[in-house]
Amino acid sequence: MSSRSRSSLAARREAHAPVFAALGDETRLSLLAKLYGGHRFSISQLTEGSKLTRQAITKHLRVLESVGVVHGVRTGRESLFEFDPKPMREIKEYLDLVSEQWDQALSRLKLFVED
């Protein structure tokens, strides 16, 4: 791999690190699962069935919003939240690239070991 490719990969990894960190929390993952269907939900709706307070849910939503996977839209006195798949598509592309590089490295290792 060229130094330019490594540098590009490192830059992408650094850019995606906040999203991975945000997704590293079980509560935030469950919120994303609720929002995944393309519908907008209020904080009250997202709190239903949870042991967490509205304030706790809001805090988690703000973390997700800060990395771009959720967007809040103000409707009167209420905020409605929706999932934005763009950051997840970018992460999938990054993970596909890393997976391809590992496959290539393992193939080279296999050839080396078998010779």
N, C-alpha and C positions, 0 to 999 in steps of 0.2 A: 504494500500500500504506500502511495506517495505521501510525502510530508503534507502536501496540500489537502489530501483526502483525510489524513489524520486530524489536521487542524480544523477542517470543516466538520468532521464528526464530533470533535471535542466541543466546538461552538454549538452544535445542535444539542449535544448532551447537556451543556450548561443552560441553554435556553429552555429545555424541557424539564430540568430539575425541579422548578417550583410546582409544575403540574404533578409530577410524580409524588412530591412531598404532600401536596394537597390531597391526592388520592390515597395516601397512606393511612387514612383514618377511616375506621369502619362506619362511623356515623355519616361522614361525607359521601362514602360509597353508597350507602343506603339512600341518601338524598338524591344522588344522581340516578339511581335505579328508579326512583319515583318520577323523576323529571324526564327520563329517557324517552317516554312515549310521545313527546312533542307537544304536550299540553302545558299550559301555565298554571302554577299553583301558588296560592297565598301561603304565608307563613303559618297561618292557622291550619290550613289543609295539610301542610307538610308536618305539622306537630301532631296531628291526629294519630293515635296508635303508638305514640312514642312516650317514653318516660321523661324525655327532655322538655325543658321549658321553651317558650317562644324565643327568649333571649339566647338560649344555647343554640337553637336551630338557626337563628339569625346570624350568630357568630360563625357557624359553619358555612352558611350560605355566602357570607362576605369573603371567606377564604376561597371558596370555589369561584366567586365572582372576580376576585383579584387575579386569578390565573386564567380567566376567560372561558371556563367551561360552563358557567351559569351567567345569565343576564337577568337583572331585575328591571321591571317596568312598573313605574308608578301609575296607579289607576285610582284616582281620588285619594282616599286616606290609606289605601292598601297597596302593598308592593306584590306584584306577581313575578314569579321566577320561572325561567325556562332554560332548558339545556341547549348549549351551543356545541355541536359536534366538531367544529373546525379544529380546535386544539387536539382532540382525540384522533382525528384523521392524521394530523401532523406527527403525533407520537407513534401511531401505527406505522407510518412510512419510515420513521426513524428506527423503530424496532425491527421492521422488515430488513432494513439495510444492515443493522447489526447482526441479525440472524444470518443473512447472506454471507457476511464477512466471516462469521464463525464456521459456517458450512464449508467455505473455501479453505479456511485454516485447517479444519479437521481433515478435509480431503488431502491437503498437502502432507499433513502428518501421517495419514494412512499410507500414502505413496512412499514416504520416507521409511516408515517402519516395515513395509512389505518388501522393499528392495534389499 
